[in-house]
Amino acid sequence: MPGIDESLLEAMRLPGARGASLVDWISGLALGAVGEAPGGDWEATAAETAELGRHVAESGSLAAGGTSAGTGGGTVEPGKEPPVEDLIATTGDSYHLLRFVSTPFDSTVFLHLWLDRNDGNLALARIRLAEMADRLVLG
């Protein structure tokens, strides 16, 4: 079972991958990062994507069936799936894919993959990132 570094390196092997990170959406910190950072700064990127991820993860209207997300206080119940699987943001030249990771403790992390829009395959990236998230070992 791969850890953070191995998973991020695996993400970088995807066609069109420009950068990848694992972000804690509560603290806004990157737990690991490889490749280029959007805007050139992984700390700023982690903080900005964490805010977006937190907003989506805590949104009851976006959860499966439109039910309330988590237990409040910004966490997902231990052992439960995050209410949203992934989030895709597109720009003129790239895709940003945020894949929420289920953990046995508070599920407050996501994988962020930055893909070049011309060289990347968004469908393949979603499938592979989901597989990586399922195998990821934290701790």
C-alpha positions as CSV (number, residue, x, y, z in Angstrom):
1,M,0.0,0.0,0.0
2,P,1.6,3.3,-1.1
3,G,2.2,6.2,1.1
4,I,1.9,9.9,0.3
5,D,5.1,10.2,-1.7
6,E,4.5,7.1,-3.8
7,S,1.0,8.1,-4.5
8,L,2.0,11.6,-5.6
9,L,4.7,10.2,-7.9
10,E,2.2,7.8,-9.4
11,A,-0.2,10.7,-10.1
12,M,2.6,12.5,-11.9
13,R,2.9,9.6,-14.3
14,L,-0.6,10.4,-15.7
15,P,-0.6,12.0,-19.1
16,G,-0.5,15.8,-18.9
17,A,0.2,15.9,-15.1
18,R,1.9,19.1,-14.1
19,G,1.7,18.8,-10.3
20,A,0.1,16.9,-7.5
21,S,-0.4,17.3,-3.8
22,L,-2.1,15.9,-0.8
23,V,-3.9,18.7,1.1
24,D,-5.6,18.8,4.5
25,W,-8.7,20.9,4.0
26,I,-9.0,21.8,7.6
27,S,-5.5,23.3,8.1
28,G,-4.9,24.3,4.5
29,L,-1.5,22.6,4.5
30,A,0.0,20.5,1.8
31,L,1.0,17.2,3.4
32,G,3.1,16.4,0.3
33,A,3.6,17.9,-3.2
34,V,5.5,17.1,-6.4
35,G,5.9,18.8,-9.7
36,E,5.0,22.3,-10.6
37,A,2.6,24.4,-8.3
38,P,-0.2,26.4,-9.9
39,G,1.0,30.0,-9.5
40,G,4.4,28.7,-8.4
41,D,3.7,28.3,-4.7
42,W,2.4,25.0,-3.2
43,E,1.6,26.7,0.2
44,A,-0.7,29.2,-1.4
45,T,-2.2,26.6,-3.7
46,A,-2.9,24.3,-0.8
47,A,-4.6,27.0,1.2
48,E,-6.7,28.1,-1.7
49,T,-7.8,24.6,-2.8
50,A,-8.4,23.7,0.9
51,E,-10.9,26.5,1.2
52,L,-12.7,25.3,-2.0
53,G,-12.5,21.6,-0.8
54,R,-13.8,22.5,2.7
55,H,-16.7,24.5,1.2
56,V,-17.7,21.6,-1.0
57,A,-17.2,18.8,1.6
58,E,-19.3,20.6,4.2
59,S,-22.1,21.5,1.8
60,G,-25.1,19.4,2.6
61,S,-26.8,20.2,-0.7
62,L,-24.0,18.6,-2.7
63,A,-23.9,15.4,-0.6
64,A,-25.4,12.2,-1.9
65,G,-29.2,12.6,-1.7
66,G,-28.8,16.2,-0.5
67,T,-28.4,15.2,3.1
68,S,-26.3,16.9,5.7
69,A,-22.5,16.4,5.4
70,G,-20.5,15.0,8.3
71,T,-20.8,15.7,11.9
72,G,-20.3,19.4,11.9
73,G,-17.1,21.2,12.9
74,G,-15.5,20.6,9.5
75,T,-15.0,16.8,9.7
76,V,-16.5,13.7,8.2
77,E,-17.4,10.9,10.6
78,P,-14.6,8.4,11.0
79,G,-14.9,5.4,8.7
80,K,-17.5,7.2,6.5
81,E,-17.1,8.3,2.9
82,P,-16.7,12.0,2.3
83,P,-20.0,13.4,1.0
84,V,-18.4,14.4,-2.3
85,E,-16.1,12.1,-4.3
86,D,-14.3,14.7,-6.3
87,L,-14.3,18.2,-7.6
88,I,-13.2,19.4,-11.1
89,A,-12.3,22.9,-11.9
90,T,-11.4,23.8,-15.5
91,T,-9.4,26.8,-16.8
92,G,-8.5,27.7,-20.3
93,D,-5.4,25.6,-20.3
94,S,-5.7,23.1,-17.4
95,Y,-7.9,20.9,-15.2
96,H,-7.7,20.8,-11.4
97,L,-9.0,17.5,-9.9
98,L,-9.6,17.3,-6.2
99,R,-10.3,13.7,-5.0
100,F,-11.4,13.4,-1.4
101,V,-9.7,10.5,0.5
102,S,-11.5,8.3,3.0
103,T,-9.5,7.5,6.1
104,P,-10.2,5.5,9.3
105,F,-10.0,8.7,11.2
106,D,-11.3,12.2,10.2
107,S,-11.5,12.3,6.4
108,T,-10.1,15.8,5.9
109,V,-7.7,15.3,3.1
110,F,-7.8,15.3,-0.7
111,L,-5.5,14.6,-3.6
112,H,-5.1,17.6,-5.9
113,L,-4.0,16.9,-9.5
114,W,-3.1,19.7,-11.9
115,L,-3.4,18.5,-15.5
116,D,-2.5,20.2,-18.8
117,R,-5.8,20.5,-20.7
118,N,-4.2,19.7,-24.1
119,D,-2.2,16.6,-22.9
120,G,-4.3,15.4,-20.0
121,N,-7.1,12.8,-20.0
122,L,-9.7,13.9,-17.4
123,A,-11.6,10.6,-17.4
124,L,-8.5,8.6,-17.0
125,A,-7.2,10.9,-14.2
126,R,-10.5,10.6,-12.3
127,I,-10.3,6.8,-12.4
128,R,-6.6,6.6,-11.4
129,L,-6.9,9.2,-8.7
130,A,-9.9,7.3,-7.2
131,E,-7.8,4.1,-7.2
132,M,-4.9,6.0,-5.6
133,A,-7.1,7.5,-2.9
134,D,-8.5,4.0,-2.1
135,R,-4.9,2.6,-1.7
136,L,-3.3,5.6,0.1
137,V,-1.9,4.9,3.5
138,L,-1.6,7.9,5.8
139,G,0.4,7.9,9.0
